[in-house]
């Protein structure tokens, strides 16, 4: 628990939320600044700043909750689809330093783009560069 973390304060009940799901390890609530009706955040109750800090069992609990809630959220707001994503670190747009998955309902013609649209211009990478990146990732996976 981090005293400065708004999500830890929500878990502690010090800040109200529109909770949609809770168990021993995970809390899910509507985003206070939604990008769409039903925009929901799924967080581990324990404080972990990034996915790299998140223990495997806590990550499994978060993903199980995302898996359970995504179709429920889509049905609740009559969405055609959804984006499920994490902003992992400040450079990626993570505004609250506590791991949180977003379920953002999507609607035909809503003007939103795919996940690929968030990163800006695509890099021009050669086959050799792609092979090198793949090898470095595989070596540490």
N, C-alpha and C positions, 0 to 999 in steps of 0.2 A: 504494500500500500504506500502510495506517495501522497503526502499531504498537499502538494502543489498541483496534483493531477486532477483535472475536472472529472475524468471518467472514474477515478478512484473515489472521488467525492459522491458521484452518482451511485456507485456500488455500495458505499457506506450509508446511503440514504440522506446525505447532507444536502444534496441537490436533487430536486424532483426530476423524474423522467417519465415518458410515456412507454413504460415497459411492456413488451409484447411476449417475452419469454425469459424464464430464469430457471437455472438449476444450480447445483453446488459450485460449478466451475465457470459458468458462462452467463452473461446478461445480454439481452437484445432489447433495443429501444429505438423509437423513431428518432431520426436525426432532427435536431432543433432548427437546422437550416437546410431543409430538404431540397434536393435537386428534382424530385418528382414526388407525387403522392405515394406514401408507403415507404419512402427511403428509410431504410433500417440499418442500424449499426449493430454488429455482433462483436462483443469484446470478452476476453478472458477476465474473470474477476480479479485475479492476481495481476499486479503491475508488471508489465514487460513492454519495453519501449518499441522494439522492432521485431520482425519475424525471426531474425537471427538470435534474439534474446529469449524467444519463446520455447519452453521445453516441449518435447515431442508430444507428451500426453495432453498438454494444454492446447497445442495446435490441433490435435485430433478432435478435442472437444469443440473448439471453435468451428472447425470444418464440418463436423457432424451437425452442429446447429445451423450453419449456413445451408447445408444440404436439406435439412428438415424444413427450414423456414422459407427458402426461396420460392417454392411453388405455392406455399400458403399466402405469402405476401402478394405474389402475382394474382392469385385468385381474389384476394381481399380488395384489390384496387382495379380489377379487371384489366390487368396489363397484358400486353402481347408477348413480352419477353422481359429480360432484366440483364443488367450488368452486375457482376459480382467481382469486387476488386479490393485490393489493399494499396494504400499509399505507404510505402515503406521507407521512412526517413524523410528528413526535412527537404532535401533536394527533389524528392518525388512528390512533394505537396502534403506530406503528413503534418497536419496542424496541431494535433494533440499527440504528445509522445507516449502513447499507450496503444498497443496493437489493436486495430479495429478493422473488421471487414465491412464493406458497404454492400448492401443489396439495393440497387437502384432500379425500380420498375421502369420499363420502357414501353412506349406506345407507338404504333405505326404513325409515321408522320410527325413525331415529336421534335424533329430537328437535331436530335443528338447524333453523335457519331459512334463508331466502334472504338474499342479500347486502343486500337492502333492510332487513333486521332490525338491521343493525349500527349504523345512524345515529341511532337513537332516533326521536323524534316527527318527523313530516313537517312541513315549513314550510307555512304557508298563504300561497301566492303568487298574486297577481292575474295576469291575462293580460298587463297592462302590465309588471309586474315580470319575468315570464318572457320577454317580448319584449326587454326591456332587457338581461337577462342573456345571452340568446342573441346579441344584437347585439355585446355587449362581447367575448364569446368568439370569434365569427366574425371580428371586426375584427383580432384578434391571432393568429388561427390560421394 
